[in-house]
Amino acid sequence: MSTFDELMREVMATADRFGHREHVRLTWLAVRRCGTAGAVELISDGIQQTARYAGVPQKYNATVSRAWVELTAYHMDEEPEASFEELVTHNPGLLDKRLLTHFYQSRTLASPAARTGWVQPDVRAFPG
């Protein structure tokens, strides 16, 4: 079983569905296990593979995947020992699916460049 599959199993053990909160929890687990750079690769590869398997490869967005890892990791660095619940309590923006619109224009995130690779924020830079 892959690391991604192990982490997905852990997330889904306490969830009814895989929604945004579960996505953030998966990202939190990946950063804890692999560090930020490793989590970017793990999450990106896992989600891309899952989207292909589900027959919706167009739903994968490389920039969105990396951005969520980077933002989650940034807040994790502020309180390295925090549990997931503490992390989202102190950083409720992580549970807002629209958080990336503070950093990106919608058309930028929807662009082919963002879907296939990393695009820098074009509204304002990430913290840190």
Secondary structure, 3 states (H helix, E strand, C coil): CCHHHHHHHHHHCCCCCCCHHHHHHHHHHHHHHHHHHHHHHHHHHHHHHHHHHCCCHHHCCHHHHHHHHHHHHHHHHHCCCCCHHHHHHHCHHHHCCCHHHHCCCHHHHCCHHHHHCCCCCCCCCCCC
